[in-house]
Amino acid sequence: MFASLFVVILGLCFCSKQSSQSVLGRPELRGPSEVLVREVVEFQCELKIYPENETILLQLFKEGNRDKLLGEYSSLNGEVAIMPVVIKPFHEGNLECVAKAQNNSKIEPTVSYTHYLKVVEPVKGAEVVFQSDSVDLFEGQTLELHCQLTAGNHVSYKWLLNGQLVPQSPRHYAANGNLFVYSTTSQDSGSYMCVATNHFNKTNIFTSNSSDVITVKDLVSIPNISLTVIKVTSPLTDSDNYSAEVTCQSSKGTPPIIFSLYNGTELFANVRAEERTTTFKVPLVLGQHLGWLQCQAENGDRIEFSQRIPLEVVPVGGPVMMHYDYDIGENYAVIGLRFYCEAAKGSLPRYQWFLNKTLLHDRGSFYYVVNKPPEQSILLLSVGRSSAGTYHCEVSDSFDNITAITSNRLYLDKEVLNRLPNLVVAVVFGCFTFLVVLVSICCCVGAIFRRRQYGEKSMLSLEMKGISAYKGELDLSEYNEDAEIVNMARGISSLF
């Protein structure tokens, strides 16, 4: 019995030994966790439990990809496998070491725990790329910039505009090397710089930057149109020729701007201007209506239209009228005066004011001229000793001052202004006289009416008294036909 038990124990020990020699332990993978691209690094894979007399093959893979071998080593006596690798960007990720018996398929392969490797490629060749369908960018559109690199990973980006950090705002958004600027204005123009940076081992810093100038163009505004007249006298015939200079001007818009002038629907001319204004010369005949002019302006994104003006210049004609009104201060004294000068006709009049035949310029110590062509001109005066005198205005064509039409002359000073006009005095005196006469008539009528009323009452009273005195002496029998009258009289007399 003891012999059989010994045989069983010996068999178990042999089987246990055979089992331990046919099982591979889990290999252990070691190596750096962060490396630079193109650097040569060594990974170590060690198998501590392995069968004797077996050649063990140790292989290096990326997790999930057994088709691409990164390194391998054949171990005969359990030595540590050293596998050098030239690092490339695709090496980044989880690495694993696989151990298997090279000539014994009955032994199951084993796999190490994963080891994460970060591969850093220094940034290089930063370039700002303008993402747009057009080379021109106008206000209100979205600016999209991309920071493009020739090399680099694990990169952080910064955007600068004219050396200043672009802030995060509802209009500005930066992410993953892209910059978006929404609802752009001309203030978003300037030099944009992309700064790309990455780190290695928290000490080495790699940076690459590039800049590009971006111009956000202002859209052209609605142009204003105006017209002036040029007079040219021919030296040969001594005749006068006239032409119109039509000015088209936009207050806003990034040049170049294309201005076009139309007469009705017919294009007269266009020009590419490097300023926001241009001038066209148009033939003109005074006093004739030659059409309607309109300016168009565009700078690549949209077209704006001016208002239409008539191509008609009427020479100045009379009469020229001048009138005034005034402001009253304390004690009802006139303190300010306004003269108005108007011509009966004229498209481009020039107004001139005179005090005692002296020309008044735009502004003086006691006056100020406000021209509102073509309707009128206004002369504002402060009333005082300096402003006393005779005033008049003259109107002529702005392009030809040979013929000037003069208004009536008016003398004014402080005393004249504050004296009541004769008409006002006459009206006031007439009204007062009318009231006096009216009151007198009313008094006379009242007195006559009162006298008549009280006079009739007195006469009636006397008659009644006479009847009472002689009523005893009357024999009514002799006056039968008047008896009723007598009785009535008696009844009346009894009332008194």
LINFEN-V158613 format. One record per residue. N is the residue number from 1. RES is the residue in three letters. OMEGA is omega in whole degrees, -180 to 180 (* if undefined). NEAR is the number of other C-alpha atoms within 12 Angstrom. D_CENTER is the distance of its C-alpha to the mean C-alpha in Angstrom with 1 decimal. Layout:
((N:RES:OMEGA:NEAR:D_CENTER) (N:RES:OMEGA:NEAR:D_CENTER))
This chain:
((1:MET:178:7:111.0) (2:PHE:180:8:109.8) (3:ALA:180:9:109.9) (4:SER:179:10:107.6) (5:LEU:179:11:105.2) (6:PHE:180:12:105.0) (7:VAL:179:13:104.2) (8:VAL:-179:14:101.4) (9:ILE:180:14:99.8) (10:LEU:178:14:100.2) (11:GLY:179:14:98.5) (12:LEU:179:14:95.6) (13:CYS:-179:14:95.2) (14:PHE:179:14:95.3) (15:CYS:180:14:92.7) (16:SER:179:14:90.4) (17:LYS:179:15:90.8) (18:GLN:-179:16:90.1) (19:SER:-179:18:87.0) (20:SER:-179:17:85.6) (21:GLN:-180:21:86.1) (22:SER:-180:26:84.3) (23:VAL:177:28:81.0) (24:LEU:174:35:78.0) (25:GLY:179:26:76.1) (26:ARG:-180:25:72.3) (27:PRO:-179:33:71.2) (28:GLU:-176:31:69.1) (29:LEU:179:35:66.1) (30:ARG:178:27:64.9) (31:GLY:-180:29:62.5) (32:PRO:179:24:59.3) (33:SER:179:24:56.2) (34:GLU:-178:26:53.6) (35:VAL:175:32:54.2) (36:LEU:179:32:52.5) (37:VAL:-178:26:52.5) (38:ARG:175:17:55.5) (39:GLU:178:19:57.4) (40:VAL:-179:18:61.0) (41:VAL:-179:26:61.8) (42:GLU:174:24:64.8) (43:PHE:-178:34:65.0) (44:GLN:178:31:68.2) (45:CYS:-175:40:69.7) (46:GLU:178:37:72.8) (47:LEU:-175:39:75.1) (48:LYS:177:23:77.4) (49:ILE:-177:24:79.4) (50:TYR:179:35:80.8) (51:PRO:179:31:84.1) (52:GLU:176:22:86.8) (53:ASN:177:16:87.6) (54:GLU:174:26:84.4) (55:THR:-176:26:81.8) (56:ILE:178:41:78.4) (57:LEU:179:37:75.3) (58:LEU:-176:42:72.1) (59:GLN:-179:41:68.8) (60:LEU:179:45:65.2) (61:PHE:164:36:62.5) (62:LYS:-178:28:58.9) (63:GLU:179:26:58.9) (64:GLY:-179:16:59.0) (65:ASN:-180:18:59.7) (66:ARG:-179:17:63.4) (67:ASP:-177:11:63.2) (68:LYS:-179:16:62.0) (69:LEU:-180:22:64.4) (70:LEU:180:30:63.0) (71:GLY:178:30:66.4) (72:GLU:-177:29:70.0) (73:TYR:177:31:73.2) (74:SER:-178:28:76.8) (75:SER:-179:29:78.5) (76:LEU:-174:21:82.3) (77:ASN:176:19:83.2) (78:GLY:179:27:80.1) (79:GLU:-179:21:78.5) (80:VAL:179:26:74.8) (81:ALA:176:33:72.8) (82:ILE:-176:27:70.5) (83:MET:176:28:67.9) (84:PRO:-178:21:65.8) (85:VAL:171:25:62.5) (86:VAL:-170:20:60.1) (87:ILE:173:27:56.7) (88:LYS:-176:22:54.1) (89:PRO:-176:23:50.7) (90:PHE:177:22:52.3) (91:HIS:-177:36:54.8) (92:GLU:178:27:52.2) (93:GLY:-180:24:53.1) (94:ASN:177:25:56.2) (95:LEU:179:37:59.5) (96:GLU:179:38:62.9) (97:CYS:-179:42:66.5) (98:VAL:178:41:69.0) (99:ALA:177:42:72.8) (100:LYS:178:36:75.4) (101:ALA:-171:33:79.1) (102:GLN:-175:26:79.3) (103:ASN:-177:17:82.6) (104:ASN:-177:20:83.0) (105:SER:179:15:80.9) (106:LYS:-180:16:82.5) (107:ILE:-178:25:80.5) (108:GLU:176:21:77.0) (109:PRO:177:27:74.1) (110:THR:-175:26:72.0) (111:VAL:180:31:68.4) (112:SER:168:31:67.0) (113:TYR:-177:22:64.0) (114:THR:178:25:60.7) (115:HIS:-177:28:59.4) (116:TYR:179:22:55.6) (117:LEU:175:30:54.7) (118:LYS:-180:27:51.3) (119:VAL:-179:32:50.9) (120:VAL:175:34:48.4) (121:GLU:-178:33:47.2) (122:PRO:-180:30:45.6) (123:VAL:-178:33:42.1) (124:LYS:171:23:42.1) (125:GLY:178:22:40.0) (126:ALA:180:30:36.4) (127:GLU:177:26:33.9) (128:VAL:-179:33:30.2) (129:VAL:180:25:29.7) (130:PHE:-177:29:26.4) (131:GLN:178:21:26.4) (132:SER:177:17:24.6) (133:ASP:-178:11:25.9) (134:SER:179:14:24.3) (135:VAL:179:16:24.6) (136:ASP:178:25:21.0) (137:LEU:-178:32:18.1) (138:PHE:-180:32:14.6) (139:GLU:-178:29:11.2) (140:GLY:178:20:11.1) (141:GLN:180:25:14.9) (142:THR:175:26:17.3) (143:LEU:179:37:19.2) (144:GLU:179:31:22.9) (145:LEU:178:34:25.4) (146:HIS:178:32:29.1) (147:CYS:-175:41:31.6) (148:GLN:-178:31:34.8) (149:LEU:171:30:38.2) (150:THR:178:17:41.5) (151:ALA:176:24:43.3) (152:GLY:173:30:42.9) (153:ASN:-175:31:42.8) (154:HIS:-171:27:42.1) (155:VAL:168:30:39.0) (156:SER:-173:27:36.2) (157:TYR:170:34:32.9) (158:LYS:178:35:30.3) (159:TRP:180:37:27.1) (160:LEU:173:31:26.1) (161:LEU:-177:27:23.1) (162:ASN:176:19:24.2) (163:GLY:-179:17:27.1) (164:GLN:-179:14:25.2) (165:LEU:178:18:25.7) (166:VAL:-176:26:22.8) (167:PRO:171:17:22.3) (168:GLN:-178:17:22.6) (169:SER:177:12:19.5) (170:PRO:179:12:18.0) (171:ARG:-176:21:16.1) (172:HIS:179:25:19.3) (173:TYR:-180:22:22.7) (174:ALA:179:28:25.9) (175:ALA:173:19:29.3) (176:ASN:177:21:32.5) (177:GLY:178:30:31.3) (178:ASN:176:29:28.1) (179:LEU:177:34:24.5) (180:PHE:174:31:21.6) (181:VAL:-176:37:17.9) (182:TYR:178:24:15.7) (183:SER:-175:21:12.0) (184:THR:172:26:12.4) (185:THR:179:25:10.3) (186:SER:177:23:12.2) (187:GLN:177:19:13.2) (188:ASP:176:32:15.3) (189:SER:176:25:17.4) (190:GLY:-178:21:20.9) (191:SER:178:24:24.4) (192:TYR:180:36:24.9) (193:MET:174:35:28.4) (194:CYS:179:41:30.3) (195:VAL:-179:34:33.2) (196:ALA:-175:38:35.9) (197:THR:166:31:38.7) (198:ASN:-172:28:41.9) (199:HIS:174:25:45.0) (200:PHE:180:25:48.7) (201:ASN:175:16:51.0) (202:LYS:-179:11:48.4) (203:THR:-179:8:49.3) (204:ASN:-178:16:48.4) (205:ILE:178:20:44.7) (206:PHE:-175:29:43.5) (207:THR:173:28:40.1) (208:SER:-180:29:38.5) (209:ASN:178:28:35.0) (210:SER:-178:29:33.2) (211:SER:177:29:29.9) (212:ASP:-180:25:27.7) (213:VAL:179:21:24.9) (214:ILE:179:31:21.8) (215:THR:174:25:19.2) (216:VAL:-175:30:15.8) (217:LYS:173:31:14.8) (218:ASP:176:33:11.6) (219:LEU:-180:33:11.7) (220:VAL:179:34:13.0) (221:SER:179:29:11.3) (222:ILE:-177:27:13.6) (223:PRO:171:33:16.5) (224:ASN:179:31:18.3) (225:ILE:179:34:22.0) (226:SER:-173:29:24.7) (227:LEU:171:32:28.4) (228:THR:-176:29:31.2) (229:VAL:177:32:34.9) (230:ILE:178:25:37.2) (231:LYS:179:23:41.0) (232:VAL:179:19:43.5) (233:THR:-179:14:47.2) (234:SER:-180:11:49.6) (235:PRO:-178:9:52.4) (236:LEU:-176:8:54.9) (237:THR:-178:9:54.6) (238:ASP:178:9:53.0) (239:SER:-178:11:50.6) (240:ASP:174:18:46.9) (241:ASN:-177:21:44.4) (242:TYR:174:25:40.7) (243:SER:-179:24:37.6) (244:ALA:171:29:33.9) (245:GLU:-178:25:31.3) (246:VAL:-178:36:28.1) (247:THR:174:29:25.0) (248:CYS:-175:43:21.9) (249:GLN:174:36:18.9) (250:SER:-180:35:15.3) (251:SER:-176:20:13.1) (252:LYS:178:25:11.4) (253:GLY:-180:35:13.3) (254:THR:177:32:15.9) (255:PRO:0:29:19.4) (256:PRO:180:26:21.7) (257:ILE:176:36:20.4) (258:ILE:177:33:22.9) (259:PHE:177:44:23.1) (260:SER:178:36:25.4) (261:LEU:180:39:27.0) (262:TYR:168:30:28.6) (263:ASN:-170:25:31.2) (264:GLY:178:18:31.1) (265:THR:-177:15:31.2) (266:GLU:178:15:33.0) (267:LEU:178:17:31.4) (268:PHE:179:23:32.4) (269:ALA:171:23:31.1) (270:ASN:-177:23:28.4) (271:VAL:175:25:27.8) (272:ARG:-173:22:26.1) (273:ALA:175:24:24.4) (274:GLU:174:16:23.7) (275:GLU:180:23:21.5) (276:ARG:179:31:18.6) (277:THR:175:35:21.3) (278:THR:-176:32:24.7) (279:THR:176:27:27.5) (280:PHE:178:31:29.9) (281:LYS:-173:23:33.4) (282:VAL:176:27:34.6) (283:PRO:-173:26:38.2) (284:LEU:172:28:38.5) (285:VAL:-177:22:41.3) (286:LEU:176:27:41.1) (287:GLY:180:19:41.3) (288:GLN:176:15:40.7) (289:HIS:-173:18:37.8) (290:LEU:177:20:37.1) (291:GLY:-180:22:34.3) (292:TRP:-177:24:30.5) (293:LEU:177:36:28.2) (294:GLN:176:37:24.8) (295:CYS:170:43:22.7) (296:GLN:-179:39:21.2) (297:ALA:176:42:19.1) (298:GLU:176:36:18.8) (299:ASN:170:34:18.5) (300:GLY:-175:25:20.0) (301:ASP:179:25:17.7) (302:ARG:-178:19:17.0) (303:ILE:176:22:18.1) (304:GLU:-176:28:16.4) (305:PHE:175:25:18.7) (306:SER:171:28:19.1) (307:GLN:179:20:21.0) (308:ARG:176:24:24.8) (309:ILE:-179:26:27.0) (310:PRO:173:25:30.8) (311:LEU:-178:33:32.8) (312:GLU:179:27:35.2) (313:VAL:180:33:36.2) (314:VAL:178:27:38.6) (315:PRO:180:32:40.7) (316:VAL:177:35:40.8) (317:GLY:-176:26:43.6) (318:GLY:1:24:45.2) (319:PRO:175:21:45.9) (320:VAL:-176:31:43.6) (321:MET:176:28:43.3) (322:MET:175:31:42.7) (323:HIS:-176:24:42.5) (324:TYR:166:24:41.3) (325:ASP:-171:18:40.5) (326:TYR:175:24:40.6) (327:ASP:-178:20:39.7) (328:ILE:178:16:42.5) (329:GLY:180:14:42.8) (330:GLU:179:8:45.6) (331:ASN:176:8:49.1) (332:TYR:178:14:47.5) (333:ALA:178:20:47.3) (334:VAL:-177:26:44.9) (335:ILE:-179:26:42.4) (336:GLY:-174:27:39.7) (337:LEU:177:31:40.0) (338:ARG:174:27:37.7) (339:PHE:178:35:39.2) (340:TYR:179:33:37.7) (341:CYS:-178:41:38.7) (342:GLU:175:39:38.3) (343:ALA:-178:35:39.8) (344:ALA:179:24:41.2) (345:LYS:-178:26:39.5) (346:GLY:-179:31:37.6) (347:SER:-176:32:34.4) (348:LEU:-177:34:33.9) (349:PRO:171:38:35.8) (350:ARG:-177:36:36.2) (351:TYR:175:42:37.2) (352:GLN:-179:37:39.5) (353:TRP:-179:41:40.9) (354:PHE:171:30:44.4) (355:LEU:-177:29:46.3) (356:ASN:178:19:50.1) (357:LYS:176:17:49.4) (358:THR:-178:15:47.1) (359:LEU:175:19:43.7) (360:LEU:180:27:40.9) (361:HIS:-170:19:37.9) (362:ASP:-175:20:34.3) (363:ARG:176:17:35.1) (364:GLY:-177:17:38.3) (365:SER:-177:17:39.8) (366:PHE:-177:24:40.1) (367:TYR:178:27:37.8) (368:TYR:-177:23:34.3) (369:VAL:177:28:33.6) (370:VAL:179:25:30.5) (371:ASN:177:26:30.5) (372:LYS:-177:17:28.8) (373:PRO:-3:23:30.0) (374:PRO:-170:26:31.6) (375:GLU:-172:24:32.3) (376:GLN:172:32:33.7) (377:SER:-176:33:33.9) (378:ILE:176:31:34.2) (379:LEU:-180:39:36.4) (380:LEU:-177:30:35.9) (381:LEU:165:37:39.1) (382:SER:-173:27:40.3) (383:VAL:179:29:43.9) (384:GLY:-178:23:46.5) (385:ARG:-177:15:49.4) (386:SER:-175:18:47.2) (387:SER:-179:30:45.6) (388:ALA:177:23:49.0) (389:GLY:-178:24:50.0) (390:THR:-176:21:49.8) (391:TYR:167:33:46.4) (392:HIS:179:36:45.5) (393:CYS:177:39:42.7) (394:GLU:-179:40:43.0) (395:VAL:177:43:40.8) (396:SER:175:35:41.0) (397:ASP:-179:33:39.1) (398:SER:-179:28:36.5) (399:PHE:-178:31:38.0) (400:ASP:-175:24:41.6) (401:ASN:-180:19:43.0) (402:ILE:-179:15:46.6) (403:THR:178:18:46.7) (404:ALA:-179:26:45.3) (405:ILE:-175:32:45.8) (406:THR:177:29:46.7) (407:SER:172:30:46.1) (408:ASN:180:22:48.8) (409:ARG:-177:23:49.5) (410:LEU:178:23:49.3) (411:TYR:179:20:50.9) (412:LEU:167:30:49.3) (413:ASP:-174:25:50.1) (414:LYS:-178:24:49.8) (415:GLU:179:19:53.2) (416:VAL:-178:18:52.6) (417:LEU:-176:27:49.3) (418:ASN:174:22:50.8) (419:ARG:-179:16:54.0) (420:LEU:177:17:54.2) (421:PRO:-179:13:54.3) (422:ASN:179:12:57.7) (423:LEU:179:11:56.4) (424:VAL:179:12:55.1) (425:VAL:-180:13:58.5) (426:ALA:-180:14:60.4) (427:VAL:-180:14:58.4) (428:VAL:180:15:58.9) (429:PHE:178:14:62.6) (430:GLY:178:15:63.2) (431:CYS:-180:14:61.6) (432:PHE:179:14:63.8) (433:THR:178:14:66.9) (434:PHE:179:15:66.2) (435:LEU:180:14:65.9) (436:VAL:179:14:69.2) (437:VAL:-179:14:71.1) (438:LEU:179:14:69.7) (439:VAL:180:14:70.9) (440:SER:179:14:74.3) (441:ILE:180:14:74.8) (442:CYS:180:14:74.0) (443:CYS:180:14:76.5) (444:CYS:179:14:79.2) (445:VAL:179:14:78.8) (446:GLY:-180:14:78.9) (447:ALA:180:14:82.1) (448:ILE:180:14:83.8) (449:PHE:-179:14:83.0) (450:ARG:180:14:84.3) (451:ARG:-179:14:87.5) (452:ARG:-178:14:88.2) (453:GLN:-177:14:87.7) (454:TYR:178:14:90.0) (455:GLY:178:14:92.6) (456:GLU:180:14:93.2) (457:LYS:-179:15:93.7) (458:SER:180:15:96.3) (459:MET:179:14:98.3) (460:LEU:180:19:98.4) (461:SER:179:20:99.6) (462:LEU:179:16:102.5) (463:GLU:-180:19:103.6) (464:MET:178:24:103.7) (465:LYS:178:20:105.9) (466:GLY:179:17:108.4) (467:ILE:-180:24:108.8) (468:SER:-177:23:109.5) (469:ALA:-176:14:112.2) (470:TYR:-179:15:114.1) (471:LYS:179:17:113.7) (472:GLY:-176:11:117.1) (473:GLU:-178:12:118.9) (474:LEU:174:17:117.4) (475:ASP:-174:13:119.5) (476:LEU:-178:17:117.3) (477:SER:-179:12:120.0) (478:GLU:-178:10:120.1) (479:TYR:-178:13:116.4) (480:ASN:-177:13:116.0) (481:GLU:-180:11:113.3) (482:ASP:-177:15:111.2) (483:ALA:-178:16:111.8) (484:GLU:-180:14:108.4) (485:ILE:179:15:106.8) (486:VAL:178:23:108.9) (487:ASN:178:20:108.1) (488:MET:178:15:104.4) (489:ALA:177:23:104.7) (490:ARG:179:23:106.5) (491:GLY:180:15:103.7) (492:ILE:-178:18:101.1) (493:SER:179:21:103.2) (494:SER:178:14:103.6) (495:LEU:-179:13:99.8) (496:PHE:*:16:100.0))
